[in-house]
């Protein structure tokens, strides 16, 4: 993404980032388990999918636009030979929506072959691309992931894998969890702030790296541990073990709080915390801070379920009920070119259960409010179904600023809470009352210090300086003569 510009799309809420997988096995093809791992991460990206393998002699790849099940056939998987593989599912937060930006990025050069999958977003892409272009690098993709791959390939000409990765990390500013494959060696890298998750898993015959532990569960593996912020993990070629190198010591932790609130699967474990239990605790905290006595508590499916469960458990005497049914056949890529279309999309996706709602006071629990379109339509749906009153409770603080770290969040002028008070937002969505969870409660529920969370979309305080933001300092072009980074 160009530094200082958040992506702007027609959407009713934040969209997922990307998902990465890396696998090294002892004596069987890695393509099929990589395919299954990507299926488990499909929620993180639906625009494109790709797998790259290496058989010890050459690299093989298959990438395409669409969902994992649409991109790969049985024959495609069978043609991807080799015990080493990396895979990627993409939602484009940097670069256009076309096949040229599908990942993993692949390069062949004097030092061998390279493949790279990226989850996250750099904020100094333009400066880094310009510096590399001056050195003769040609880019067929406008994604920041291609810039990382080219910089790493350049360093691999003179250094071993560990040294090359360290040199590249010195020049990267932003969020990244990477799986890379240099020839048939698979490795994983996590940015020094730990903004994006990456976990190591053990299979019966190898090792796996993945954005979420749910992918490891799908493969019948066991979680070993998270990749530490600033760490490079290199898997043995037979998947028997891994080496870890702490290449950068973080100045601060900046884990994305929205992974816990929205993006990660509830059954995933991030930095030792089960996401489902964290969301239930967020719901309990929400009741403690802003509980309201109503006849029924209901979630916005599916993201509000764990929050509503925790909220109701803390409330004790309030009934929990499913008051909205989700049409699972309305895809995430449903065309919404206008505000009217966005409103219609909500009604296509969700429909009230009248018997649960009619004549009752209702607490509606969700994870966030972005534009306010969904919240407004849902409140209206519940009133049409006979609700006497509708109270909205949100398991996160107000979203007031764009994300530059890899979440496709609406631009600031489209964020309903950016310029409105809570009461003004309440009036805009038509609710009888509205309350958000505090930043302090979010940190307590996650089990970390507030200073160790990236809450830039809430506070406008980002881990890196962003061009055009109040805290901006100019991002200069990095040196690429091998001496240092920026």
PLY file of the C-alpha trace (Angstrom):
ply
format ascii 1.0
element vertex 486
property float x
property float y
property float z
element edge 485
property int vertex1
property int vertex2
end_header
0.00 0.00 0.00
1.21 3.50 -0.70
2.21 5.03 2.60
-0.37 7.42 3.98
-3.34 6.08 2.03
-5.68 3.56 3.53
-7.47 1.36 1.00
-10.99 2.48 0.21
-13.59 -0.07 -0.83
-17.33 -0.50 -0.83
-17.87 -2.64 2.23
-20.01 -2.70 5.33
-17.22 -3.58 7.72
-13.53 -4.35 8.00
-12.31 -7.11 5.74
-9.75 -9.76 6.44
-6.07 -9.49 5.82
-4.26 -12.55 4.44
-3.31 -16.02 5.58
0.01 -17.84 5.15
1.08 -21.47 5.50
4.51 -23.10 5.27
5.14 -26.84 5.47
8.23 -29.08 5.47
7.65 -32.84 5.48
9.85 -35.91 5.73
8.83 -38.03 2.77
5.42 -37.03 1.34
4.16 -34.26 -0.89
3.41 -31.03 0.96
0.89 -29.58 -1.52
-2.23 -31.35 -0.20
-1.70 -30.49 3.48
-0.91 -26.93 2.43
-4.21 -26.88 0.52
-6.06 -28.06 3.64
-4.24 -25.48 5.75
-5.32 -22.71 3.37
-8.90 -23.95 3.58
-8.71 -23.45 7.36
-7.54 -19.86 6.75
-10.07 -19.04 4.04
-11.74 -16.48 6.31
-8.58 -14.35 6.09
-8.76 -13.81 2.34
-11.09 -14.69 -0.52
-9.65 -12.84 -3.52
-6.90 -15.27 -4.53
-5.03 -18.35 -3.40
-1.72 -19.94 -4.28
0.69 -22.75 -3.42
4.38 -23.01 -4.31
6.35 -26.23 -3.79
9.95 -27.34 -4.29
11.03 -30.89 -5.06
14.73 -30.43 -4.34
15.49 -29.60 -7.95
12.95 -27.04 -9.09
10.06 -24.89 -7.98
6.41 -25.55 -8.90
3.51 -23.18 -8.43
-0.21 -22.77 -8.97
-1.99 -19.49 -8.22
-5.36 -18.09 -9.19
-8.19 -15.73 -8.39
-11.00 -17.00 -6.17
-11.53 -19.23 -3.16
-9.21 -22.13 -2.36
-11.73 -24.69 -3.63
-12.13 -22.75 -6.87
-8.44 -22.22 -7.60
-7.21 -25.80 -7.14
-8.33 -29.03 -8.78
-7.13 -32.50 -7.83
-4.82 -32.46 -10.85
-3.40 -29.08 -9.83
-2.46 -30.44 -6.41
-0.97 -33.61 -7.88
1.30 -31.55 -10.16
2.81 -29.65 -7.24
5.70 -31.97 -6.40
7.95 -31.71 -3.37
8.06 -32.10 0.39
8.38 -28.33 0.93
5.59 -25.83 0.29
4.21 -22.43 1.19
0.69 -21.19 0.55
-1.29 -17.98 0.71
-4.86 -16.69 0.70
-5.21 -13.01 -0.08
-7.45 -10.11 0.61
-5.76 -7.15 -1.09
-4.80 -4.47 1.40
-1.86 -3.46 -0.79
-1.84 -3.84 -4.56
-4.67 -4.30 -6.98
-7.22 -7.06 -7.37
-5.76 -9.10 -10.22
-3.81 -12.28 -10.90
-0.49 -10.41 -11.00
-0.83 -9.73 -7.27
-1.79 -13.26 -6.25
0.67 -14.83 -3.85
3.04 -16.44 -3.03
5.40 -14.16 -4.97
7.98 -16.22 -6.89
11.42 -15.29 -8.19
14.23 -17.20 -9.89
17.69 -15.65 -9.74
21.40 -16.46 -9.48
21.10 -17.69 -5.89
18.27 -20.12 -6.65
14.50 -19.80 -6.36
12.48 -17.81 -3.88
8.80 -17.81 -2.92
7.20 -15.50 -0.36
3.77 -15.16 1.25
2.93 -12.03 3.24
0.28 -11.15 5.80
0.37 -7.50 6.78
1.22 -4.13 5.28
4.37 -2.05 4.92
4.29 1.71 5.33
7.54 2.45 3.46
6.76 0.51 0.28
7.18 3.43 -2.10
10.59 4.40 -0.75
11.83 0.81 -0.80
10.49 0.15 -4.32
12.10 3.34 -5.64
15.47 2.41 -4.16
15.32 -1.09 -5.64
14.19 0.22 -9.02
17.27 2.43 -9.13
19.31 -0.76 -8.75
17.60 -2.32 -11.77
14.81 -4.34 -10.17
11.69 -4.56 -12.35
8.31 -5.12 -10.70
5.38 -6.88 -12.34
3.23 -6.38 -9.24
2.35 -3.23 -7.30
2.00 -5.14 -4.01
4.34 -4.49 -1.10
4.97 -8.26 -0.92
6.84 -8.13 -4.24
9.10 -5.42 -2.82
9.97 -7.63 0.16
10.73 -10.55 -2.16
13.00 -8.49 -4.42
14.90 -7.04 -1.47
15.39 -10.48 0.02
16.54 -11.93 -3.32
19.08 -9.12 -3.67
20.51 -9.91 -0.24
20.64 -13.64 -0.94
23.21 -12.98 -3.67
25.78 -12.08 -0.99
24.53 -13.60 2.25
23.14 -16.83 3.62
19.43 -17.05 4.41
19.74 -15.79 7.98
21.93 -12.84 7.03
19.76 -11.96 4.04
16.59 -11.96 6.13
18.24 -9.83 8.81
19.35 -7.27 6.20
15.86 -7.12 4.71
14.18 -6.78 8.10
16.32 -3.72 8.82
14.66 -1.98 5.88
11.06 -2.99 6.43
8.67 -0.69 8.28
5.22 -2.03 8.96
3.41 -5.21 9.80
4.40 -8.58 8.38
4.20 -12.27 9.03
6.03 -14.04 6.20
6.47 -17.57 5.01
9.36 -17.90 2.60
10.89 -20.77 0.67
14.46 -20.45 -0.60
14.91 -23.47 -2.83
13.45 -26.22 -0.62
14.06 -24.51 2.74
10.92 -23.14 4.41
11.09 -20.33 6.94
8.80 -17.97 8.83
9.36 -14.38 9.95
7.34 -12.18 12.29
7.71 -8.41 12.44
9.49 -7.04 15.54
6.28 -5.58 16.97
4.42 -8.88 16.62
1.56 -7.11 14.85
0.62 -10.15 12.80
0.30 -13.68 14.23
2.39 -16.66 13.14
2.52 -20.02 14.88
4.65 -23.17 14.65
3.02 -26.59 14.63
4.28 -30.16 14.68
2.86 -32.94 12.51
3.68 -36.65 12.73
6.08 -36.31 9.82
7.03 -32.66 9.71
6.49 -29.07 10.74
4.06 -26.35 9.75
3.92 -22.56 10.01
0.55 -20.84 9.83
-1.18 -17.53 10.49
-3.52 -19.29 12.92
-3.41 -22.45 14.96
-6.73 -23.54 13.41
-4.75 -24.57 10.33
-2.51 -26.78 12.49
-5.58 -28.35 14.11
-7.01 -29.08 10.67
-3.83 -31.01 9.79
-3.98 -33.06 13.01
-0.91 -31.32 14.40
0.08 -29.88 17.76
0.98 -26.29 18.53
4.66 -25.89 19.37
4.68 -22.15 20.03
4.20 -18.77 18.40
6.97 -17.28 16.33
8.32 -14.52 18.53
8.29 -10.89 17.40
11.45 -10.18 15.39
12.24 -13.87 15.04
13.18 -15.98 12.02
12.31 -19.69 12.20
13.95 -22.02 9.65
12.45 -25.49 9.21
14.71 -28.45 8.56
14.31 -29.80 5.02
12.89 -33.07 6.37
10.63 -31.30 8.87
12.35 -32.93 11.82
13.28 -29.75 13.68
13.67 -26.00 13.34
16.25 -23.36 14.13
15.24 -20.00 15.58
17.09 -16.71 15.25
16.12 -13.59 17.17
17.10 -11.05 14.51
15.48 -7.95 15.98
14.54 -7.04 19.52
11.24 -5.17 19.62
11.18 -1.63 20.95
7.54 -2.28 21.83
4.88 -4.90 21.30
2.08 -3.90 18.97
-0.15 -6.94 18.57
-3.27 -6.18 16.55
-6.17 -6.20 19.00
-8.59 -6.73 16.11
-7.24 -10.25 15.61
-8.83 -11.12 18.94
-11.96 -9.06 18.38
-12.82 -10.02 14.82
-10.36 -11.58 12.40
-9.05 -14.78 13.89
-11.17 -17.90 14.03
-12.63 -18.38 17.53
-10.90 -21.77 17.81
-7.45 -20.30 17.14
-4.84 -19.64 19.81
-2.80 -16.42 19.43
0.19 -15.79 21.68
-1.14 -18.39 24.10
-4.71 -17.04 24.28
-7.72 -18.95 22.92
-9.61 -16.41 20.84
-13.04 -17.76 21.79
-12.40 -17.37 25.51
-10.96 -13.91 24.95
-14.15 -12.90 23.15
-16.30 -14.31 25.94
-14.25 -12.31 28.42
-14.74 -9.21 26.26
-18.47 -9.88 26.56
-18.24 -10.21 30.34
-16.31 -6.97 30.52
-18.95 -5.34 28.33
-21.67 -6.31 30.79
-19.59 -5.02 33.70
-19.04 -1.67 32.02
-22.31 -1.10 30.21
-24.82 -3.84 30.95
-28.50 -3.08 30.44
-31.43 -5.17 31.68
-33.47 -6.40 28.71
-35.68 -9.39 27.96
-33.23 -11.00 25.59
-29.57 -10.82 24.51
-28.81 -11.76 20.93
-25.65 -11.75 18.83
-25.06 -10.46 15.34
-24.04 -13.70 13.62
-21.45 -14.90 13.46
-18.94 -12.44 14.87
-21.00 -11.38 17.88
-21.74 -14.86 19.25
-18.89 -15.30 21.71
-19.29 -11.71 22.95
-23.03 -12.19 23.52
-22.39 -15.51 25.28
-20.00 -13.88 27.74
-22.29 -10.87 28.18
-25.30 -13.06 28.95
-23.28 -15.29 31.30
-22.28 -12.25 33.32
-25.86 -10.91 33.28
-27.18 -14.31 34.47
-30.90 -13.55 34.44
-31.11 -12.33 30.84
-32.19 -14.83 28.20
-29.76 -15.62 25.36
-31.41 -16.24 22.01
-30.63 -16.32 18.33
-32.72 -13.50 16.94
-31.09 -13.15 13.53
-30.60 -15.85 10.93
-27.72 -15.59 8.48
-28.00 -16.45 4.79
-24.71 -18.27 4.29
-25.05 -18.24 0.51
-24.50 -14.51 0.19
-20.79 -14.24 -0.51
-18.33 -11.78 0.95
-17.74 -10.36 -2.53
-21.38 -9.30 -2.97
-21.40 -6.13 -5.10
-22.21 -3.05 -3.04
-21.53 0.00 -5.24
-23.94 2.35 -3.45
-25.25 2.99 0.04
-28.64 1.63 -1.04
-26.98 -1.57 -2.21
-25.11 -1.92 1.09
-28.38 -1.61 2.99
-30.01 -4.22 0.77
-27.03 -6.52 1.29
-27.61 -6.53 5.04
-31.20 -7.69 4.50
-30.04 -10.38 2.12
-27.58 -11.68 4.68
-29.61 -11.44 7.90
-33.28 -11.93 8.75
-34.95 -11.64 12.18
-36.73 -14.47 14.00
-39.96 -12.69 14.89
-40.94 -14.92 17.82
-37.65 -14.12 19.58
-38.04 -10.39 19.12
-41.69 -9.42 19.10
-42.83 -7.44 22.11
-39.43 -7.66 23.82
-36.62 -5.36 24.79
-33.49 -6.55 23.01
-29.75 -6.20 23.57
-27.91 -6.65 20.26
-24.21 -7.55 20.68
-21.57 -7.23 17.97
-17.80 -6.90 17.66
-17.56 -3.45 16.08
-19.27 -0.63 14.22
-17.42 0.72 11.18
-19.62 2.63 8.75
-22.78 2.08 10.75
-24.68 0.67 7.77
-25.06 -2.82 9.22
-25.98 -1.59 12.70
-28.64 0.78 11.33
-30.24 -1.89 9.17
-30.23 -4.48 11.96
-31.86 -2.11 14.45
-34.50 -1.32 11.84
-35.04 -5.03 11.11
-35.57 -5.76 14.79
-38.04 -2.89 15.17
-39.96 -4.11 12.10
-40.08 -7.54 13.73
-41.77 -6.02 16.80
-38.94 -5.24 19.23
-40.08 -2.74 21.85
-36.55 -1.38 22.31
-33.11 -2.15 20.88
-29.93 -1.59 22.88
-26.63 -2.05 21.01
-23.49 -3.18 22.82
-20.12 -3.38 21.05
-17.23 -5.54 22.27
-14.56 -3.08 21.11
-13.89 0.67 21.36
-15.13 3.03 18.63
-13.22 2.73 15.34
-12.13 6.28 14.57
-9.14 5.97 12.23
-7.98 3.87 9.26
-5.65 0.89 9.61
-2.31 1.02 7.78
-1.05 -2.29 9.17
-3.03 -4.63 6.92
-6.74 -4.40 7.74
-8.87 -3.11 4.89
-10.65 -0.57 7.05
-12.84 2.21 5.65
-11.29 5.64 5.14
-11.63 8.10 8.02
-14.44 10.05 6.35
-16.48 6.82 6.17
-16.02 5.83 9.81
-19.17 6.75 11.68
-17.38 7.19 15.03
-14.60 9.40 13.60
-16.62 12.61 13.75
-19.58 11.66 15.94
-20.09 11.27 19.65
-21.45 8.01 20.99
-24.89 9.57 21.36
-24.78 10.91 17.80
-23.86 7.45 16.55
-26.69 5.96 18.63
-29.15 8.33 16.96
-27.71 7.58 13.51
-28.21 3.82 13.89
-31.61 4.28 15.56
-30.84 2.43 18.80
-32.36 3.20 22.20
-28.89 3.04 23.71
-25.34 2.34 22.52
-22.18 1.48 24.44
-18.70 0.41 23.46
-16.09 -1.46 25.44
-13.20 0.61 26.81
-9.60 0.25 25.67
-8.59 -0.75 29.19
-11.14 -3.57 29.27
-9.95 -4.87 25.90
-6.38 -5.12 27.17
-7.54 -6.82 30.39
-9.60 -9.37 28.45
-6.70 -10.19 26.14
-4.42 -10.49 29.14
-1.78 -7.95 28.17
-0.75 -4.38 28.79
-2.60 -1.80 26.74
0.77 -0.42 25.58
1.53 -3.80 23.97
-1.49 -3.65 21.65
-1.80 -1.88 18.32
-5.00 0.14 18.59
-4.22 2.61 15.84
-7.71 2.35 14.37
-9.05 3.44 17.76
-6.48 5.97 18.93
-4.72 7.13 15.75
-1.44 6.15 17.44
0.34 3.76 15.07
3.47 1.66 15.64
5.08 3.43 12.68
4.87 6.97 11.40
2.30 7.26 8.63
2.49 9.86 5.90
-0.41 12.28 6.29
-1.11 11.41 9.93
-0.52 13.85 12.79
2.53 11.96 14.07
4.13 11.76 10.65
7.84 12.03 10.10
9.09 11.64 6.51
9.83 8.08 5.41
13.07 8.27 3.47
14.38 5.91 0.83
16.48 3.15 2.41
20.07 2.56 1.54
20.53 -0.70 -0.30
24.31 -0.82 -0.58
24.47 -3.56 2.02
25.59 -1.30 4.90
22.37 -0.51 6.71
18.68 0.05 6.54
16.94 3.38 6.83
0 1
1 2
2 3
3 4
4 5
5 6
6 7
7 8
8 9
9 10
10 11
11 12
12 13
13 14
14 15
15 16
16 17
17 18
18 19
19 20
20 21
21 22
22 23
23 24
24 25
25 26
26 27
27 28
28 29
29 30
30 31
31 32
32 33
33 34
34 35
35 36
36 37
37 38
38 39
39 40
40 41
41 42
42 43
43 44
44 45
45 46
46 47
47 48
48 49
49 50
50 51
51 52
52 53
53 54
54 55
55 56
56 57
57 58
58 59
59 60
60 61
61 62
62 63
63 64
64 65
65 66
66 67
67 68
68 69
69 70
70 71
71 72
72 73
73 74
74 75
75 76
76 77
77 78
78 79
79 80
80 81
81 82
82 83
83 84
84 85
85 86
86 87
87 88
88 89
89 90
90 91
91 92
92 93
93 94
94 95
95 96
96 97
97 98
98 99
99 100
100 101
101 102
102 103
103 104
104 105
105 106
106 107
107 108
108 109
109 110
110 111
111 112
112 113
113 114
114 115
115 116
116 117
117 118
118 119
119 120
120 121
121 122
122 123
123 124
124 125
125 126
126 127
127 128
128 129
129 130
130 131
131 132
132 133
133 134
134 135
135 136
136 137
137 138
138 139
139 140
140 141
141 142
142 143
143 144
144 145
145 146
146 147
147 148
148 149
149 150
150 151
151 152
152 153
153 154
154 155
155 156
156 157
157 158
158 159
159 160
160 161
161 162
162 163
163 164
164 165
165 166
166 167
167 168
168 169
169 170
170 171
171 172
172 173
173 174
174 175
175 176
176 177
177 178
178 179
179 180
180 181
181 182
182 183
183 184
184 185
185 186
186 187
187 188
188 189
189 190
190 191
191 192
192 193
193 194
194 195
195 196
196 197
197 198
198 199
199 200
200 201
201 202
202 203
203 204
204 205
205 206
206 207
207 208
208 209
209 210
210 211
211 212
212 213
213 214
214 215
215 216
216 217
217 218
218 219
219 220
220 221
221 222
222 223
223 224
224 225
225 226
226 227
227 228
228 229
229 230
230 231
231 232
232 233
233 234
234 235
235 236
236 237
237 238
238 239
239 240
240 241
241 242
242 243
243 244
244 245
245 246
246 247
247 248
248 249
249 250
250 251
251 252
252 253
253 254
254 255
255 256
256 257
257 258
258 259
259 260
260 261
261 262
262 263
263 264
264 265
265 266
266 267
267 268
268 269
269 270
270 271
271 272
272 273
273 274
274 275
275 276
276 277
277 278
278 279
279 280
280 281
281 282
282 283
283 284
284 285
285 286
286 287
287 288
288 289
289 290
290 291
291 292
292 293
293 294
294 295
295 296
296 297
297 298
298 299
299 300
300 301
301 302
302 303
303 304
304 305
305 306
306 307
307 308
308 309
309 310
310 311
311 312
312 313
313 314
314 315
315 316
316 317
317 318
318 319
319 320
320 321
321 322
322 323
323 324
324 325
325 326
326 327
327 328
328 329
329 330
330 331
331 332
332 333
333 334
334 335
335 336
336 337
337 338
338 339
339 340
340 341
341 342
342 343
343 344
344 345
345 346
346 347
347 348
348 349
349 350
350 351
351 352
352 353
353 354
354 355
355 356
356 357
357 358
358 359
359 360
360 361
361 362
362 363
363 364
364 365
365 366
366 367
367 368
368 369
369 370
370 371
371 372
372 373
373 374
374 375
375 376
376 377
377 378
378 379
379 380
380 381
381 382
382 383
383 384
384 385
385 386
386 387
387 388
388 389
389 390
390 391
391 392
392 393
393 394
394 395
395 396
396 397
397 398
398 399
399 400
400 401
401 402
402 403
403 404
404 405
405 406
406 407
407 408
408 409
409 410
410 411
411 412
412 413
413 414
414 415
415 416
416 417
417 418
418 419
419 420
420 421
421 422
422 423
423 424
424 425
425 426
426 427
427 428
428 429
429 430
430 431
431 432
432 433
433 434
434 435
435 436
436 437
437 438
438 439
439 440
440 441
441 442
442 443
443 444
444 445
445 446
446 447
447 448
448 449
449 450
450 451
451 452
452 453
453 454
454 455
455 456
456 457
457 458
458 459
459 460
460 461
461 462
462 463
463 464
464 465
465 466
466 467
467 468
468 469
469 470
470 471
471 472
472 473
473 474
474 475
475 476
476 477
477 478
478 479
479 480
480 481
481 482
482 483
483 484
484 485
